[in-house]
């Protein structure tokens, strides 16, 4: 059995996933990125990558839609 990752290792792994998603999503349109923010089927790292890309483009992420 493998040892449980430390909180620091978990944060590092999460940030690495966010970075990978940012690379993948870099060419997506602003509207596509906004839609990703409200897509609950995406993993949190993917939604965070979309949020960071919109922020880097100087666009405030749209608020999540209420269901």
N, CA, C and O atoms as a Tinker XYZ file with bonds, in Angstrom:
   268  protein
     1  N      0.846000   -1.183000    0.000000    73     2
     2  CA     0.000000    0.000000    0.000000    64     1     3
     3  C      0.891000    1.246000    0.000000    63     2     4     5
     4  O      1.868000    1.317000    0.745000    81     3
     5  N      0.554000    2.204000   -0.823000    73     3     6
     6  CA     1.331000    3.438000   -0.917000    64     5     7
     7  C      0.972000    4.383000    0.220000    63     6     8     9
     8  O     -0.176000    4.414000    0.662000    81     7
     9  N      1.947000    5.154000    0.695000    73     7    10
    10  CA     1.629000    6.136000    1.740000    64     9    11
    11  C      0.759000    7.253000    1.170000    63    10    12    13
    12  O      0.846000    7.588000   -0.011000    81    11
    13  N     -0.070000    7.814000    2.026000    73    11    14
    14  CA    -0.951000    8.909000    1.622000    64    13    15
    15  C     -0.103000   10.144000    1.312000    63    14    16    17
    16  O      0.814000   10.461000    2.070000    81    15
    17  N     -0.392000   10.847000    0.212000    73    15    18
    18  CA     0.385000   12.058000   -0.112000    64    17    19
    19  C      0.191000   13.128000    0.966000    63    18    20    21
    20  O     -0.879000   13.251000    1.561000    81    19
    21  N      1.231000   13.877000    1.191000    73    19    22
    22  CA     1.152000   14.974000    2.155000    64    21    23
    23  C      0.304000   16.096000    1.552000    63    22    24    25
    24  O      0.104000   16.137000    0.338000    81    23
    25  N     -0.193000   17.006000    2.394000    73    23    26
    26  CA    -0.950000   18.142000    1.857000    64    25    27
    27  C     -0.149000   18.932000    0.816000    63    26    28    29
    28  O     -0.711000   19.387000   -0.180000    81    27
    29  N      1.139000   19.095000    1.039000    73    27    30
    30  CA     1.981000   19.817000    0.075000    64    29    31
    31  C      2.043000   19.072000   -1.256000    63    30    32    33
    32  O      1.972000   19.688000   -2.319000    81    31
    33  N      2.175000   17.756000   -1.198000    73    31    34
    34  CA     2.207000   16.960000   -2.426000    64    33    35
    35  C      0.874000   17.048000   -3.164000    63    34    36    37
    36  O      0.841000   17.091000   -4.394000    81    35
    37  N     -0.223000   17.073000   -2.411000    73    35    38
    38  CA    -1.542000   17.200000   -3.024000    64    37    39
    39  C     -1.688000   18.547000   -3.716000    63    38    40    41
    40  O     -2.205000   18.614000   -4.831000    81    39
    41  N     -1.235000   19.632000   -3.065000    73    39    42
    42  CA    -1.307000   20.968000   -3.673000    64    41    43
    43  C     -0.459000   21.036000   -4.936000    63    42    44    45
    44  O     -0.879000   21.595000   -5.949000    81    43
    45  N      0.733000   20.461000   -4.865000    73    43    46
    46  CA     1.626000   20.470000   -6.024000    64    45    47
    47  C      1.004000   19.702000   -7.192000    63    46    48    49
    48  O      1.043000   20.168000   -8.331000    81    47
    49  N      0.441000   18.548000   -6.917000    73    47    50
    50  CA    -0.194000   17.747000   -7.971000    64    49    51
    51  C     -1.378000   18.497000   -8.576000    63    50    52    53
    52  O     -1.579000   18.464000   -9.790000    81    51
    53  N     -2.166000   19.175000   -7.733000    73    51    54
    54  CA    -3.314000   19.948000   -8.213000    64    53    55
    55  C     -2.835000   21.070000   -9.130000    63    54    56    57
    56  O     -3.396000   21.272000  -10.207000    81    55
    57  N     -1.801000   21.800000   -8.710000    73    55    58
    58  CA    -1.278000   22.896000   -9.524000    64    57    59
    59  C     -0.718000   22.387000  -10.849000    63    58    60    61
    60  O     -0.840000   23.059000  -11.873000    81    59
    61  N     -0.104000   21.203000  -10.835000    73    59    62
    62  CA     0.397000   20.622000  -12.082000    64    61    63
    63  C     -0.756000   20.297000  -13.032000    63    62    64    65
    64  O     -0.643000   20.504000  -14.240000    81    63
    65  N     -1.870000   19.786000  -12.483000    73    63    66
    66  CA    -3.041000   19.499000  -13.322000    64    65    67
    67  C     -3.623000   20.793000  -13.887000    63    66    68    69
    68  O     -4.007000   20.844000  -15.055000    81    67
    69  N     -3.688000   21.842000  -13.057000    73    67    70
    70  CA    -4.198000   23.134000  -13.528000    64    69    71
    71  C     -3.331000   23.632000  -14.680000    63    70    72    73
    72  O     -3.850000   24.089000  -15.698000    81    71
    73  N     -2.026000   23.546000  -14.524000    73    71    74
    74  CA    -1.099000   23.989000  -15.569000    64    73    75
    75  C     -1.310000   23.199000  -16.860000    63    74    76    77
    76  O     -1.292000   23.775000  -17.948000    81    75
    77  N     -1.509000   21.893000  -16.747000    73    75    78
    78  CA    -1.756000   21.073000  -17.938000    64    77    79
    79  C     -3.049000   21.499000  -18.630000    63    78    80    81
    80  O     -3.091000   21.614000  -19.855000    81    79
    81  N     -4.103000   21.731000  -17.846000    73    79    82
    82  CA    -5.371000   22.175000  -18.434000    64    81    83
    83  C     -5.220000   23.553000  -19.075000    63    82    84    85
    84  O     -5.795000   23.799000  -20.136000    81    83
    85  N     -4.462000   24.450000  -18.457000    73    83    86
    86  CA    -4.266000   25.779000  -19.042000    64    85    87
    87  C     -3.602000   25.669000  -20.411000    63    86    88    89
    88  O     -3.964000   26.395000  -21.337000    81    87
    89  N     -2.648000   24.779000  -20.540000    73    87    90
    90  CA    -1.993000   24.566000  -21.829000    64    89    91
    91  C     -3.002000   24.045000  -22.853000    63    90    92    93
    92  O     -3.023000   24.495000  -23.998000    81    91
    93  N     -3.823000   23.109000  -22.436000    73    91    94
    94  CA    -4.834000   22.532000  -23.325000    64    93    95
    95  C     -5.890000   23.552000  -23.725000    63    94    96    97
    96  O     -6.335000   23.569000  -24.873000    81    95
    97  N     -6.294000   24.404000  -22.782000    73    95    98
    98  CA    -7.389000   25.348000  -23.010000    64    97    99
    99  C     -6.942000   26.696000  -23.567000    63    98   100   101
   100  O     -7.789000   27.546000  -23.841000    81    99
   101  N     -5.657000   26.917000  -23.741000    73    99   102
   102  CA    -5.131000   28.240000  -24.090000    64   101   103
   103  C     -5.768000   28.847000  -25.337000    63   102   104   105
   104  O     -5.926000   30.065000  -25.407000    81   103
   105  N     -6.133000   28.041000  -26.308000    73   103   106
   106  CA    -6.691000   28.561000  -27.566000    64   105   107
   107  C     -8.219000   28.620000  -27.571000    63   106   108   109
   108  O     -8.824000   29.002000  -28.572000    81   107
   109  N     -8.831000   28.247000  -26.471000    73   107   110
   110  CA   -10.302000   28.275000  -26.411000    64   109   111
   111  C    -10.801000   29.709000  -26.350000    63   110   112   113
   112  O    -10.111000   30.606000  -25.866000    81   111
   113  N    -12.006000   29.905000  -26.846000    73   111   114
   114  CA   -12.607000   31.241000  -26.833000    64   113   115
   115  C    -12.997000   31.628000  -25.412000    63   114   116   117
   116  O    -13.126000   30.781000  -24.528000    81   115
   117  N    -13.182000   32.930000  -25.217000    73   115   118
   118  CA   -13.615000   33.425000  -23.911000    64   117   119
   119  C    -14.938000   32.782000  -23.514000    63   118   120   121
   120  O    -15.124000   32.391000  -22.362000    81   119
   121  N    -15.851000   32.676000  -24.467000    73   119   122
   122  CA   -17.167000   32.091000  -24.174000    64   121   123
   123  C    -17.042000   30.624000  -23.772000    63   122   124   125
   124  O    -17.727000   30.175000  -22.853000    81   123
   125  N    -16.179000   29.879000  -24.446000    73   123   126
   126  CA   -15.977000   28.470000  -24.085000    64   125   127
   127  C    -15.445000   28.346000  -22.666000    63   126   128   129
   128  O    -15.875000   27.483000  -21.900000    81   127
   129  N    -14.504000   29.216000  -22.328000    73   127   130
   130  CA   -13.946000   29.183000  -20.975000    64   129   131
   131  C    -15.010000   29.522000  -19.942000    63   130   132   133
   132  O    -15.064000   28.908000  -18.876000    81   131
   133  N    -15.851000   30.493000  -20.253000    73   131   134
   134  CA   -16.932000   30.855000  -19.320000    64   133   135
   135  C    -17.891000   29.684000  -19.120000    63   134   136   137
   136  O    -18.346000   29.431000  -18.005000    81   135
   137  N    -18.193000   28.980000  -20.192000    73   135   138
   138  CA   -19.086000   27.829000  -20.082000    64   137   139
   139  C    -18.468000   26.735000  -19.217000    63   138   140   141
   140  O    -19.174000   26.046000  -18.482000    81   139
   141  N    -17.161000   26.579000  -19.305000    73   139   142
   142  CA   -16.480000   25.571000  -18.494000    64   141   143
   143  C    -16.623000   25.854000  -16.998000    63   142   144   145
   144  O    -16.705000   24.932000  -16.187000    81   143
   145  N    -16.653000   27.129000  -16.647000    73   143   146
   146  CA   -16.750000   27.486000  -15.233000    64   145   147
   147  C    -18.011000   26.928000  -14.587000    63   146   148   149
   148  O    -18.002000   26.571000  -13.409000    81   147
   149  N    -19.079000   26.854000  -15.344000    73   147   150
   150  CA   -20.341000   26.375000  -14.782000    64   149   151
   151  C    -20.603000   24.898000  -15.072000    63   150   152   153
   152  O    -21.654000   24.372000  -14.704000    81   151
   153  N    -19.669000   24.237000  -15.719000    73   151   154
   154  CA   -19.830000   22.824000  -16.056000    64   153   155
   155  C    -19.385000   21.964000  -14.875000    63   154   156   157
   156  O    -18.192000   21.735000  -14.673000    81   155
   157  N    -20.349000   21.497000  -14.107000    73   155   158
   158  CA   -20.053000   20.716000  -12.905000    64   157   159
   159  C    -19.492000   19.330000  -13.210000    63   158   160   161
   160  O    -19.026000   18.645000  -12.299000    81   159
   161  N    -19.526000   18.904000  -14.473000    73   159   162
   162  CA   -18.969000   17.596000  -14.806000    64   161   163
   163  C    -17.451000   17.659000  -14.990000    63   162   164   165
   164  O    -16.786000   16.623000  -15.013000    81   163
   165  N    -16.907000   18.861000  -15.120000    73   163   166
   166  CA   -15.453000   19.008000  -15.236000    64   165   167
   167  C    -14.812000   18.889000  -13.863000    63   166   168   169
   168  O    -15.399000   19.278000  -12.854000    81   167
   169  N    -13.611000   18.353000  -13.837000    73   167   170
   170  CA   -12.887000   18.265000  -12.570000    64   169   171
   171  C    -12.523000   19.673000  -12.104000    63   170   172   173
   172  O    -12.383000   20.577000  -12.928000    81   171
   173  N    -12.370000   19.870000  -10.797000    73   171   174
   174  CA   -12.063000   21.203000  -10.274000    64   173   175
   175  C    -10.822000   21.842000  -10.902000    63   174   176   177
   176  O    -10.807000   23.052000  -11.123000    81   175
   177  N     -9.797000   21.064000  -11.190000    73   175   178
   178  CA    -8.584000   21.628000  -11.785000    64   177   179
   179  C     -8.868000   22.218000  -13.166000    63   178   180   181
   180  O     -8.267000   23.225000  -13.540000    81   179
   181  N     -9.763000   21.612000  -13.916000    73   179   182
   182  CA   -10.120000   22.135000  -15.241000    64   181   183
   183  C    -10.868000   23.454000  -15.105000    63   182   184   185
   184  O    -10.601000   24.399000  -15.847000    81   183
   185  N    -11.802000   23.524000  -14.163000    73   183   186
   186  CA   -12.541000   24.775000  -13.951000    64   185   187
   187  C    -11.608000   25.874000  -13.449000    63   186   188   189
   188  O    -11.743000   27.030000  -13.849000    81   187
   189  N    -10.670000   25.527000  -12.585000    73   187   190
   190  CA    -9.709000   26.517000  -12.090000    64   189   191
   191  C     -8.837000   27.027000  -13.234000    63   190   192   193
   192  O     -8.536000   28.219000  -13.295000    81   191
   193  N     -8.432000   26.148000  -14.133000    73   191   194
   194  CA    -7.628000   26.564000  -15.287000    64   193   195
   195  C     -8.408000   27.549000  -16.150000    63   194   196   197
   196  O     -7.853000   28.551000  -16.600000    81   195
   197  N     -9.677000   27.277000  -16.381000    73   195   198
   198  CA   -10.512000   28.188000  -17.170000    64   197   199
   199  C    -10.617000   29.539000  -16.473000    63   198   200   201
   200  O    -10.525000   30.580000  -17.124000    81   199
   201  N    -10.809000   29.533000  -15.153000    73   199   202
   202  CA   -10.910000   30.776000  -14.387000    64   201   203
   203  C     -9.614000   31.582000  -14.497000    63   202   204   205
   204  O     -9.651000   32.793000  -14.715000    81   203
   205  N     -8.472000   30.909000  -14.348000    73   203   206
   206  CA    -7.182000   31.597000  -14.424000    64   205   207
   207  C     -6.931000   32.169000  -15.814000    63   206   208   209
   208  O     -6.396000   33.271000  -15.941000    81   207
   209  N     -7.310000   31.440000  -16.851000    73   207   210
   210  CA    -7.120000   31.946000  -18.213000    64   209   211
   211  C     -7.969000   33.185000  -18.460000    63   210   212   213
   212  O     -7.494000   34.151000  -19.058000    81   211
   213  N     -9.212000   33.168000  -18.010000    73   211   214
   214  CA   -10.065000   34.349000  -18.165000    64   213   215
   215  C     -9.481000   35.529000  -17.400000    63   214   216   217
   216  O     -9.476000   36.656000  -17.897000    81   215
   217  N     -8.995000   35.275000  -16.211000    73   215   218
   218  CA    -8.402000   36.341000  -15.406000    64   217   219
   219  C     -7.159000   36.896000  -16.103000    63   218   220   221
   220  O     -6.951000   38.109000  -16.118000    81   219
   221  N     -6.340000   36.028000  -16.673000    73   219   222
   222  CA    -5.135000   36.470000  -17.378000    64   221   223
   223  C     -5.478000   37.302000  -18.615000    63   222   224   225
   224  O     -4.698000   38.162000  -19.023000    81   223
   225  N     -6.628000   37.048000  -19.199000    73   223   226
   226  CA    -7.081000   37.820000  -20.364000    64   225   227
   227  C     -7.742000   39.129000  -19.953000    63   226   228   229
   228  O     -8.179000   39.905000  -20.803000    81   227
   229  N     -7.813000   39.367000  -18.659000    73   227   230
   230  CA    -8.415000   40.601000  -18.171000    64   229   231
   231  C     -9.926000   40.553000  -18.129000    63   230   232   233
   232  O    -10.591000   41.589000  -18.093000    81   231
   233  N    -10.463000   39.352000  -18.133000    73   231   234
   234  CA   -11.916000   39.175000  -18.118000    64   233   235
   235  C    -12.329000   38.572000  -16.783000    63   234   236   237
   236  O    -11.816000   37.532000  -16.370000    81   235
   237  N    -13.245000   39.228000  -16.129000    73   235   238
   238  CA   -13.746000   38.681000  -14.869000    64   237   239
   239  C    -14.600000   37.467000  -15.190000    63   238   240   241
   240  O    -15.489000   37.549000  -16.038000    81   239
   241  N    -14.350000   36.341000  -14.531000    73   239   242
   242  CA   -15.191000   35.167000  -14.780000    64   241   243
   243  C    -16.648000   35.466000  -14.452000    63   242   244   245
   244  O    -16.952000   36.127000  -13.459000    81   243
   245  N    -17.534000   34.974000  -15.292000    73   243   246
   246  CA   -18.966000   35.156000  -15.054000    64   245   247
   247  C    -19.364000   34.379000  -13.815000    63   246   248   249
   248  O    -18.835000   33.295000  -13.569000    81   247
   249  N    -20.293000   34.918000  -13.027000    73   247   250
   250  CA   -20.732000   34.180000  -11.843000    64   249   251
   251  C    -21.371000   32.855000  -12.240000    63   250   252   253
   252  O    -21.986000   32.736000  -13.300000    81   251
   253  N    -21.214000   31.863000  -11.369000    73   251   254
   254  CA   -21.809000   30.552000  -11.643000    64   253   255
   255  C    -23.321000   30.685000  -11.671000    63   254   256   257
   256  O    -23.905000   31.401000  -10.858000    81   255
   257  N    -23.947000   29.996000  -12.603000    73   255   258
   258  CA   -25.406000   30.087000  -12.719000    64   257   259
   259  C    -26.076000   29.314000  -11.598000    63   258   260   261
   260  O    -25.593000   28.265000  -11.173000    81   259
   261  N    -27.190000   29.843000  -11.128000    73   259   262
   262  CA   -27.954000   29.172000  -10.077000    64   261   263
   263  C    -28.870000   28.148000  -10.713000    63   262   264   265
   264  O    -29.444000   28.383000  -11.776000    81   263
   265  N    -28.999000   27.017000  -10.056000    73   263   266
   266  CA   -29.857000   25.954000  -10.594000    64   265   267
   267  C    -31.105000   25.857000   -9.779000    63   266   268
   268  O    -31.965000   25.023000  -10.063000    81   267
